[in-house]
Amino acid sequence: MLVAADAGDPAAEDKLALRYAEDARLHPGESVVCVSPRGLRYAVQL
């Protein structure tokens, strides 16, 4: 779907938008964990 949407397929864009709106797993919570290449891990409040 991503490739089709990137190529300009409006049906694929609509499907992706609907999936994003309906699937809570695709939305970040109140914070995210950042992991740096140097090994640091920390929470960032959104």
PDB file of N, H, CA, C and O in Angstrom:
ATOM      1  N   MET A   1       0.812  -1.187   0.000  1.00  0.00           N
ATOM      2  CA  MET A   1       0.000   0.000   0.000  1.00  0.00           C
ATOM      3  C   MET A   1       0.860   1.257   0.000  1.00  0.00           C
ATOM      4  O   MET A   1       0.536   2.237  -0.670  1.00  0.00           O
ATOM      5  N   LEU A   2       1.946   1.225   0.747  1.00  0.00           N
ATOM      6  H   LEU A   2       2.208   0.428   1.292  1.00  0.00           H
ATOM      7  CA  LEU A   2       2.812   2.413   0.800  1.00  0.00           C
ATOM      8  C   LEU A   2       3.394   2.745  -0.562  1.00  0.00           C
ATOM      9  O   LEU A   2       3.430   3.908  -0.964  1.00  0.00           O
ATOM     10  N   VAL A   3       3.850   1.723  -1.270  1.00  0.00           N
ATOM     11  H   VAL A   3       3.821   0.778  -0.944  1.00  0.00           H
ATOM     12  CA  VAL A   3       4.440   1.955  -2.585  1.00  0.00           C
ATOM     13  C   VAL A   3       3.379   2.500  -3.533  1.00  0.00           C
ATOM     14  O   VAL A   3       3.638   3.435  -4.291  1.00  0.00           O
ATOM     15  N   ALA A   4       2.187   1.916  -3.490  1.00  0.00           N
ATOM     16  H   ALA A   4       1.976   1.157  -2.875  1.00  0.00           H
ATOM     17  CA  ALA A   4       1.108   2.381  -4.361  1.00  0.00           C
ATOM     18  C   ALA A   4       0.714   3.819  -4.023  1.00  0.00           C
ATOM     19  O   ALA A   4       0.496   4.631  -4.923  1.00  0.00           O
ATOM     20  N   ALA A   5       0.624   4.132  -2.741  1.00  0.00           N
ATOM     21  H   ALA A   5       0.801   3.472  -2.011  1.00  0.00           H
ATOM     22  CA  ALA A   5       0.274   5.499  -2.339  1.00  0.00           C
ATOM     23  C   ALA A   5       1.358   6.482  -2.762  1.00  0.00           C
ATOM     24  O   ALA A   5       1.051   7.587  -3.211  1.00  0.00           O
ATOM     25  N   ASP A   6       2.613   6.092  -2.625  1.00  0.00           N
ATOM     26  H   ASP A   6       2.861   5.195  -2.260  1.00  0.00           H
ATOM     27  CA  ASP A   6       3.709   6.961  -3.062  1.00  0.00           C
ATOM     28  C   ASP A   6       3.688   7.190  -4.570  1.00  0.00           C
ATOM     29  O   ASP A   6       4.133   8.229  -5.057  1.00  0.00           O
ATOM     30  N   ALA A   7       3.166   6.206  -5.303  1.00  0.00           N
ATOM     31  H   ALA A   7       2.805   5.362  -4.908  1.00  0.00           H
ATOM     32  CA  ALA A   7       3.084   6.329  -6.753  1.00  0.00           C
ATOM     33  C   ALA A   7       1.860   7.141  -7.186  1.00  0.00           C
ATOM     34  O   ALA A   7       1.663   7.387  -8.376  1.00  0.00           O
ATOM     35  N   GLY A   8       1.043   7.554  -6.218  1.00  0.00           N
ATOM     36  H   GLY A   8       1.204   7.354  -5.251  1.00  0.00           H
ATOM     37  CA  GLY A   8      -0.093   8.409  -6.532  1.00  0.00           C
ATOM     38  C   GLY A   8      -1.437   7.708  -6.606  1.00  0.00           C
ATOM     39  O   GLY A   8      -2.396   8.279  -7.125  1.00  0.00           O
ATOM     40  N   ASP A   9      -1.533   6.484  -6.101  1.00  0.00           N
ATOM     41  H   ASP A   9      -0.754   6.019  -5.680  1.00  0.00           H
ATOM     42  CA  ASP A   9      -2.800   5.743  -6.121  1.00  0.00           C
ATOM     43  C   ASP A   9      -3.722   6.284  -5.029  1.00  0.00           C
ATOM     44  O   ASP A   9      -3.460   6.061  -3.847  1.00  0.00           O
ATOM     45  N   PRO A  10      -4.793   6.988  -5.397  1.00  0.00           N
ATOM     46  CA  PRO A  10      -5.662   7.578  -4.373  1.00  0.00           C
ATOM     47  C   PRO A  10      -6.379   6.535  -3.511  1.00  0.00           C
ATOM     48  O   PRO A  10      -6.648   6.800  -2.340  1.00  0.00           O
ATOM     49  N   ALA A  11      -6.694   5.367  -4.054  1.00  0.00           N
ATOM     50  H   ALA A  11      -6.475   5.152  -5.006  1.00  0.00           H
ATOM     51  CA  ALA A  11      -7.347   4.324  -3.256  1.00  0.00           C
ATOM     52  C   ALA A  11      -6.412   3.827  -2.162  1.00  0.00           C
ATOM     53  O   ALA A  11      -6.841   3.601  -1.031  1.00  0.00           O
ATOM     54  N   ALA A  12      -5.130   3.657  -2.496  1.00  0.00           N
ATOM     55  H   ALA A  12      -4.782   3.841  -3.415  1.00  0.00           H
ATOM     56  CA  ALA A  12      -4.150   3.225  -1.494  1.00  0.00           C
ATOM     57  C   ALA A  12      -3.976   4.303  -0.430  1.00  0.00           C
ATOM     58  O   ALA A  12      -3.846   3.990   0.753  1.00  0.00           O
ATOM     59  N   GLU A  13      -3.972   5.566  -0.840  1.00  0.00           N
ATOM     60  H   GLU A  13      -4.078   5.821  -1.802  1.00  0.00           H
ATOM     61  CA  GLU A  13      -3.865   6.659   0.133  1.00  0.00           C
ATOM     62  C   GLU A  13      -5.045   6.639   1.095  1.00  0.00           C
ATOM     63  O   GLU A  13      -4.874   6.822   2.301  1.00  0.00           O
ATOM     64  N   ASP A  14      -6.240   6.415   0.560  1.00  0.00           N
ATOM     65  H   ASP A  14      -6.378   6.265  -0.419  1.00  0.00           H
ATOM     66  CA  ASP A  14      -7.435   6.361   1.407  1.00  0.00           C
ATOM     67  C   ASP A  14      -7.376   5.200   2.384  1.00  0.00           C
ATOM     68  O   ASP A  14      -7.740   5.350   3.550  1.00  0.00           O
ATOM     69  N   LYS A  15      -6.916   4.031   1.916  1.00  0.00           N
ATOM     70  H   LYS A  15      -6.620   3.908   0.968  1.00  0.00           H
ATOM     71  CA  LYS A  15      -6.808   2.864   2.792  1.00  0.00           C
ATOM     72  C   LYS A  15      -5.810   3.120   3.918  1.00  0.00           C
ATOM     73  O   LYS A  15      -6.054   2.755   5.068  1.00  0.00           O
ATOM     74  N   LEU A  16      -4.686   3.748   3.580  1.00  0.00           N
ATOM     75  H   LEU A  16      -4.488   4.044   2.646  1.00  0.00           H
ATOM     76  CA  LEU A  16      -3.681   4.049   4.603  1.00  0.00           C
ATOM     77  C   LEU A  16      -4.215   5.048   5.620  1.00  0.00           C
ATOM     78  O   LEU A  16      -3.994   4.891   6.820  1.00  0.00           O
ATOM     79  N   ALA A  17      -4.911   6.066   5.149  1.00  0.00           N
ATOM     80  H   ALA A  17      -5.090   6.194   4.174  1.00  0.00           H
ATOM     81  CA  ALA A  17      -5.469   7.071   6.056  1.00  0.00           C
ATOM     82  C   ALA A  17      -6.486   6.438   7.001  1.00  0.00           C
ATOM     83  O   ALA A  17      -6.505   6.747   8.192  1.00  0.00           O
ATOM     84  N   LEU A  18      -7.329   5.556   6.475  1.00  0.00           N
ATOM     85  H   LEU A  18      -7.314   5.305   5.507  1.00  0.00           H
ATOM     86  CA  LEU A  18      -8.317   4.878   7.307  1.00  0.00           C
ATOM     87  C   LEU A  18      -7.644   3.981   8.331  1.00  0.00           C
ATOM     88  O   LEU A  18      -8.032   3.958   9.499  1.00  0.00           O
ATOM     89  N   ARG A  19      -6.644   3.249   7.893  1.00  0.00           N
ATOM     90  H   ARG A  19      -6.329   3.267   6.944  1.00  0.00           H
ATOM     91  CA  ARG A  19      -5.934   2.359   8.816  1.00  0.00           C
ATOM     92  C   ARG A  19      -5.274   3.159   9.939  1.00  0.00           C
ATOM     93  O   ARG A  19      -5.337   2.768  11.105  1.00  0.00           O
ATOM     94  N   TYR A  20      -4.641   4.279   9.586  1.00  0.00           N
ATOM     95  H   TYR A  20      -4.590   4.597   8.639  1.00  0.00           H
ATOM     96  CA  TYR A  20      -4.006   5.124  10.602  1.00  0.00           C
ATOM     97  C   TYR A  20      -5.042   5.646  11.597  1.00  0.00           C
ATOM     98  O   TYR A  20      -4.790   5.675  12.801  1.00  0.00           O
ATOM     99  N   ALA A  21      -6.192   6.052  11.097  1.00  0.00           N
ATOM    100  H   ALA A  21      -6.397   6.028  10.118  1.00  0.00           H
ATOM    101  CA  ALA A  21      -7.231   6.613  11.965  1.00  0.00           C
ATOM    102  C   ALA A  21      -7.807   5.555  12.905  1.00  0.00           C
ATOM    103  O   ALA A  21      -8.164   5.867  14.041  1.00  0.00           O
ATOM    104  N   GLU A  22      -7.900   4.305  12.441  1.00  0.00           N
ATOM    105  H   GLU A  22      -7.609   4.051  11.518  1.00  0.00           H
ATOM    106  CA  GLU A  22      -8.570   3.265  13.223  1.00  0.00           C
ATOM    107  C   GLU A  22      -7.647   2.431  14.108  1.00  0.00           C
ATOM    108  O   GLU A  22      -8.118   1.815  15.064  1.00  0.00           O
ATOM    109  N   ASP A  23      -6.354   2.396  13.820  1.00  0.00           N
ATOM    110  H   ASP A  23      -5.972   2.897  13.043  1.00  0.00           H
ATOM    111  CA  ASP A  23      -5.442   1.497  14.535  1.00  0.00           C
ATOM    112  C   ASP A  23      -4.629   2.272  15.571  1.00  0.00           C
ATOM    113  O   ASP A  23      -3.705   3.008  15.226  1.00  0.00           O
ATOM    114  N   ALA A  24      -4.983   2.097  16.834  1.00  0.00           N
ATOM    115  H   ALA A  24      -5.734   1.498  17.114  1.00  0.00           H
ATOM    116  CA  ALA A  24      -4.311   2.834  17.915  1.00  0.00           C
ATOM    117  C   ALA A  24      -2.829   2.510  18.012  1.00  0.00           C
ATOM    118  O   ALA A  24      -2.057   3.313  18.536  1.00  0.00           O
ATOM    119  N   ARG A  25      -2.412   1.334  17.510  1.00  0.00           N
ATOM    120  H   ARG A  25      -3.039   0.682  17.084  1.00  0.00           H
ATOM    121  CA  ARG A  25      -0.988   0.964  17.569  1.00  0.00           C
ATOM    122  C   ARG A  25      -0.121   1.884  16.709  1.00  0.00           C
ATOM    123  O   ARG A  25       1.098   1.925  16.879  1.00  0.00           O
ATOM    124  N   LEU A  26      -0.737   2.615  15.797  1.00  0.00           N
ATOM    125  H   LEU A  26      -1.727   2.581  15.658  1.00  0.00           H
ATOM    126  CA  LEU A  26       0.020   3.489  14.907  1.00  0.00           C
ATOM    127  C   LEU A  26       0.188   4.895  15.462  1.00  0.00           C
ATOM    128  O   LEU A  26       0.819   5.742  14.831  1.00  0.00           O
ATOM    129  N   HIS A  27      -0.372   5.144  16.633  1.00  0.00           N
ATOM    130  H   HIS A  27      -0.885   4.455  17.145  1.00  0.00           H
ATOM    131  CA  HIS A  27      -0.271   6.466  17.268  1.00  0.00           C
ATOM    132  C   HIS A  27       0.661   6.386  18.463  1.00  0.00           C
ATOM    133  O   HIS A  27       0.541   5.468  19.275  1.00  0.00           O
ATOM    134  N   PRO A  28       1.583   7.324  18.588  1.00  0.00           N
ATOM    135  CA  PRO A  28       2.447   7.302  19.769  1.00  0.00           C
ATOM    136  C   PRO A  28       1.642   7.675  21.015  1.00  0.00           C
ATOM    137  O   PRO A  28       0.601   8.326  20.928  1.00  0.00           O
ATOM    138  N   GLY A  29       2.129   7.263  22.136  1.00  0.00           N
ATOM    139  H   GLY A  29       2.975   6.734  22.207  1.00  0.00           H
ATOM    140  CA  GLY A  29       1.487   7.621  23.401  1.00  0.00           C
ATOM    141  C   GLY A  29       1.910   9.009  23.824  1.00  0.00           C
ATOM    142  O   GLY A  29       2.197   9.867  22.989  1.00  0.00           O
ATOM    143  N   GLU A  30       1.948   9.223  25.121  1.00  0.00           N
ATOM    144  H   GLU A  30       1.715   8.527  25.800  1.00  0.00           H
ATOM    145  CA  GLU A  30       2.339  10.529  25.642  1.00  0.00           C
ATOM    146  C   GLU A  30       3.840  10.733  25.605  1.00  0.00           C
ATOM    147  O   GLU A  30       4.323  11.859  25.729  1.00  0.00           O
ATOM    148  N   SER A  31       4.582   9.640  25.434  1.00  0.00           N
ATOM    149  H   SER A  31       4.190   8.726  25.333  1.00  0.00           H
ATOM    150  CA  SER A  31       6.031   9.761  25.333  1.00  0.00           C
ATOM    151  C   SER A  31       6.557   8.660  24.414  1.00  0.00           C
ATOM    152  O   SER A  31       5.885   7.658  24.168  1.00  0.00           O
ATOM    153  N   VAL A  32       7.756   8.867  23.921  1.00  0.00           N
ATOM    154  H   VAL A  32       8.302   9.680  24.121  1.00  0.00           H
ATOM    155  CA  VAL A  32       8.439   7.864  23.116  1.00  0.00           C
ATOM    156  C   VAL A  32       9.829   7.666  23.701  1.00  0.00           C
ATOM    157  O   VAL A  32      10.359   8.556  24.366  1.00  0.00           O
ATOM    158  N   VAL A  33      10.415   6.512  23.460  1.00  0.00           N
ATOM    159  H   VAL A  33       9.984   5.789  22.920  1.00  0.00           H
ATOM    160  CA  VAL A  33      11.764   6.234  23.936  1.00  0.00           C
ATOM    161  C   VAL A  33      12.728   6.486  22.788  1.00  0.00           C
ATOM    162  O   VAL A  33      12.589   5.902  21.713  1.00  0.00           O
ATOM    163  N   CYS A  34      13.693   7.348  23.013  1.00  0.00           N
ATOM    164  H   CYS A  34      13.805   7.823  23.886  1.00  0.00           H
ATOM    165  CA  CYS A  34      14.735   7.628  22.030  1.00  0.00           C
ATOM    166  C   CYS A  34      15.971   6.803  22.381  1.00  0.00           C
ATOM    167  O   CYS A  34      16.367   6.723  23.543  1.00  0.00           O
ATOM    168  N   VAL A  35      16.560   6.206  21.382  1.00  0.00           N
ATOM    169  H   VAL A  35      16.237   6.272  20.437  1.00  0.00           H
ATOM    170  CA  VAL A  35      17.775   5.423  21.561  1.00  0.00           C
ATOM    171  C   VAL A  35      18.814   5.997  20.607  1.00  0.00           C
ATOM    172  O   VAL A  35      18.624   5.975  19.391  1.00  0.00           O
ATOM    173  N   SER A  36      19.897   6.505  21.149  1.00  0.00           N
ATOM    174  H   SER A  36      20.051   6.522  22.137  1.00  0.00           H
ATOM    175  CA  SER A  36      20.922   7.127  20.319  1.00  0.00           C
ATOM    176  C   SER A  36      21.966   6.090  19.895  1.00  0.00           C
ATOM    177  O   SER A  36      22.099   5.044  20.531  1.00  0.00           O
ATOM    178  N   PRO A  37      22.698   6.378  18.831  1.00  0.00           N
ATOM    179  CA  PRO A  37      23.778   5.473  18.414  1.00  0.00           C
ATOM    180  C   PRO A  37      24.855   5.311  19.479  1.00  0.00           C
ATOM    181  O   PRO A  37      25.611   4.340  19.455  1.00  0.00           O
ATOM    182  N   ARG A  38      24.930   6.246  20.405  1.00  0.00           N
ATOM    183  H   ARG A  38      24.316   7.035  20.425  1.00  0.00           H
ATOM    184  CA  ARG A  38      25.929   6.181  21.487  1.00  0.00           C
ATOM    185  C   ARG A  38      25.460   5.324  22.658  1.00  0.00           C
ATOM    186  O   ARG A  38      26.176   5.185  23.650  1.00  0.00           O
ATOM    187  N   GLY A  39      24.259   4.747  22.550  1.00  0.00           N
ATOM    188  H   GLY A  39      23.678   4.861  21.744  1.00  0.00           H
ATOM    189  CA  GLY A  39      23.759   3.875  23.598  1.00  0.00           C
ATOM    190  C   GLY A  39      22.887   4.558  24.632  1.00  0.00           C
ATOM    191  O   GLY A  39      22.442   3.904  25.575  1.00  0.00           O
ATOM    192  N   LEU A  40      22.627   5.840  24.491  1.00  0.00           N
ATOM    193  H   LEU A  40      22.989   6.371  23.725  1.00  0.00           H
ATOM    194  CA  LEU A  40      21.761   6.538  25.435  1.00  0.00           C
ATOM    195  C   LEU A  40      20.307   6.180  25.157  1.00  0.00           C
ATOM    196  O   LEU A  40      19.895   6.061  24.003  1.00  0.00           O
ATOM    197  N   ARG A  41      19.543   6.011  26.218  1.00  0.00           N
ATOM    198  H   ARG A  41      19.878   6.108  27.155  1.00  0.00           H
ATOM    199  CA  ARG A  41      18.105   5.759  26.118  1.00  0.00           C
ATOM    200  C   ARG A  41      17.405   6.744  27.040  1.00  0.00           C
ATOM    201  O   ARG A  41      17.776   6.887  28.205  1.00  0.00           O
ATOM    202  N   TYR A  42      16.399   7.416  26.520  1.00  0.00           N
ATOM    203  H   TYR A  42      16.098   7.300  25.573  1.00  0.00           H
ATOM    204  CA  TYR A  42      15.652   8.330  27.361  1.00  0.00           C
ATOM    205  C   TYR A  42      14.262   8.554  26.777  1.00  0.00           C
ATOM    206  O   TYR A  42      14.049   8.434  25.571  1.00  0.00           O
ATOM    207  N   ALA A  43      13.322   8.884  27.663  1.00  0.00           N
ATOM    208  H   ALA A  43      13.495   8.981  28.643  1.00  0.00           H
ATOM    209  CA  ALA A  43      11.938   9.150  27.254  1.00  0.00           C
ATOM    210  C   ALA A  43      11.808  10.609  26.874  1.00  0.00           C
ATOM    211  O   ALA A  43      12.400  11.487  27.502  1.00  0.00           O
ATOM    212  N   VAL A  44      11.024  10.857  25.837  1.00  0.00           N
ATOM    213  H   VAL A  44      10.543  10.144  25.326  1.00  0.00           H
ATOM    214  CA  VAL A  44      10.734  12.215  25.397  1.00  0.00           C
ATOM    215  C   VAL A  44       9.227  12.393  25.486  1.00  0.00           C
ATOM    216  O   VAL A  44       8.468  11.642  24.874  1.00  0.00           O
ATOM    217  N   GLN A  45       8.796  13.394  26.253  1.00  0.00           N
ATOM    218  H   GLN A  45       9.413  14.005  26.750  1.00  0.00           H
ATOM    219  CA  GLN A  45       7.380  13.692  26.370  1.00  0.00           C
ATOM    220  C   GLN A  45       6.905  14.403  25.107  1.00  0.00           C
ATOM    221  O   GLN A  45       7.551  15.333  24.624  1.00  0.00           O
ATOM    222  N   LEU A  46       5.784  13.960  24.587  1.00  0.00           N
ATOM    223  H   LEU A  46       5.260  13.204  24.979  1.00  0.00           H
ATOM    224  CA  LEU A  46       5.245  14.581  23.362  1.00  0.00           C
ATOM    225  C   LEU A  46       4.218  15.622  23.670  1.00  0.00           C
ATOM    226  O   LEU A  46       3.669  16.237  22.755  1.00  0.00           O
TER     227      LEU A  46
END
